[in-house]
Amino acid sequence: MKMAKQKAISACEVIRKDHDDIKKLLQKYDTASDAKEKENIVRELGMQLTEHARVDEELIYPAAAQMASDSSFVDELKDSDNSVKMHLAQVQRLYADIDKEEFENKMKELREAVCTLIEREETSLIPCIENDEYDLDKLGEEVAKLRAGESIEPVKLRKKA
């Protein structure tokens, strides 16, 4: 409840921060020196990606679909999200072989899927939801509640008066 009473956060800020955090983890992975460190980074990356996808699927994508005149890009984003999930699951199944070439190949595929998703969100999703025509306070409140582990309600966006 505490989070919901705070000033509404911008959904775009959440997306951008997630992207920055995810990119930092990928860079950290590149400089990791041993298998245990890499495994810890990949576990953290998995949690970040899972939480980001949850916010996207439950709140951001539905809001974007309401705001866009042509929401077909939302389907493309969902496809990219599914690709990331698939590659993440493949990487997570290979933790025992983290120091092997197969793991690195799967990690490379995951990185490519993540970079594609980030690029799509930054070029189509963010511009869509940075729309001044709609009152986005409720969306920001629901994002904060979801992140705080509280139950959320679907957001029906209203145009500003």
C-alpha positions in Angstrom: 0.0 0.0 0.0 2.8 2.3 0.8 4.1 2.4 -2.8 0.6 3.1 -4.3 0.3 6.3 -2.1 3.6 7.7 -3.4 3.8 10.0 -6.4 2.9 8.1 -9.5 5.9 6.8 -11.4 6.2 7.1 -15.1 5.7 3.8 -16.9 8.4 5.1 -19.4 10.8 5.6 -16.5 10.2 2.0 -15.3 10.8 0.7 -18.8 14.0 2.7 -19.3 15.4 1.8 -15.9 14.7 -1.9 -16.5 16.5 -1.6 -19.9 19.5 0.0 -18.2 19.6 -2.6 -15.5 19.4 -5.4 -17.9 22.1 -4.0 -20.2 24.4 -3.6 -17.1 23.8 -7.2 -16.2 24.7 -8.3 -19.7 27.9 -6.2 -19.5 28.7 -7.6 -16.1 28.3 -11.1 -17.5 30.8 -10.3 -20.3 33.5 -9.4 -17.7 32.7 -12.2 -15.2 35.7 -14.3 -14.5 34.3 -17.6 -13.2 31.4 -19.9 -13.7 29.8 -19.2 -10.2 29.9 -15.4 -10.9 28.3 -16.0 -14.3 25.6 -18.2 -12.8 24.7 -15.5 -10.2 24.5 -12.9 -12.9 22.3 -15.1 -15.1 20.0 -15.8 -12.2 19.7 -12.0 -11.5 19.2 -11.4 -15.2 16.4 -14.0 -15.2 14.6 -12.3 -12.3 14.9 -8.9 -14.0 13.6 -10.2 -17.3 10.8 -12.1 -15.7 9.7 -9.0 -13.6 10.0 -6.7 -16.7 7.9 -9.1 -18.8 5.2 -9.3 -16.0 4.8 -5.5 -16.0 4.7 -5.4 -19.8 2.2 -8.1 -20.1 -0.2 -7.1 -17.3 -0.1 -3.3 -17.7 2.1 -1.7 -20.3 1.1 -3.7 -23.4 -2.6 -3.4 -22.7 -2.2 0.3 -22.2 -0.3 0.7 -25.4 -2.9 -1.2 -27.3 -5.6 1.2 -25.9 -3.5 4.3 -27.0 -2.3 3.3 -30.4 -4.3 3.8 -33.6 -2.6 0.6 -34.9 -1.7 -1.7 -32.1 -0.1 -4.4 -34.3 3.3 -3.5 -32.8 2.1 -4.7 -29.5 1.8 -8.2 -31.0 5.3 -7.9 -32.2 6.4 -6.9 -28.7 4.6 -9.9 -27.3 6.5 -12.2 -29.8 9.8 -10.6 -28.8 8.9 -11.2 -25.1 8.1 -14.8 -25.8 11.4 -15.2 -27.6 13.3 -13.8 -24.6 11.4 -16.2 -22.3 12.2 -19.2 -24.5 15.9 -18.3 -24.7 16.0 -17.6 -20.9 14.5 -21.0 -20.2 17.1 -22.7 -22.4 20.0 -20.9 -20.6 18.5 -21.7 -17.2 18.4 -25.4 -18.1 22.1 -25.4 -18.8 23.4 -23.9 -15.5 25.3 -27.2 -14.8 27.2 -26.6 -18.0 27.8 -22.9 -17.6 31.5 -23.2 -18.6 30.7 -25.0 -21.8 30.4 -23.7 -25.3 26.7 -24.7 -25.6 25.9 -22.4 -22.7 27.7 -19.5 -24.2 25.9 -20.1 -27.5 22.5 -20.0 -25.7 23.6 -17.0 -23.8 24.4 -15.2 -27.1 20.9 -16.1 -28.4 19.4 -14.7 -25.2 21.4 -11.5 -25.5 20.2 -11.1 -29.1 16.6 -11.6 -28.2 16.9 -9.2 -25.3 18.5 -6.5 -27.4 15.8 -6.9 -30.1 13.1 -6.5 -27.4 14.8 -3.5 -25.9 15.1 -1.9 -29.3 11.5 -2.5 -30.2 10.3 -1.2 -26.8 12.4 2.0 -27.1 11.4 2.7 -30.7 7.7 1.8 -30.7 6.4 1.3 -27.1 7.9 4.2 -25.3 6.9 6.8 -27.9 3.3 5.4 -27.8 2.9 5.6 -24.1 4.6 9.0 -23.8 1.3 10.2 -25.2 0.1 13.5 -23.8 -3.5 12.9 -24.7 -4.0 10.4 -21.9 -4.0 10.6 -18.1 -1.3 8.0 -17.2 -1.3 8.5 -13.5 -3.4 5.4 -12.9 -1.0 3.3 -15.1 2.0 4.5 -13.0 0.1 3.7 -9.8 -0.7 0.2 -11.0 3.0 -0.4 -12.1 4.1 0.7 -8.6 1.6 -1.6 -6.9 2.6 -4.6 -9.1 6.3 -4.0 -8.3 5.4 -3.9 -4.6 3.7 -7.2 -4.9 0.2 -5.8 -4.4 -2.8 -6.8 -6.4 -3.6 -4.7 -9.4 -6.6 -3.8 -11.5 -6.9 -3.4 -15.3 -6.2 0.1 -16.4 -8.8 1.8 -18.6 -7.1 4.9 -19.9 -9.0 8.2 -20.1 -8.2 11.1 -22.4 -7.2 14.2 -20.6 -9.9 16.9 -20.3 
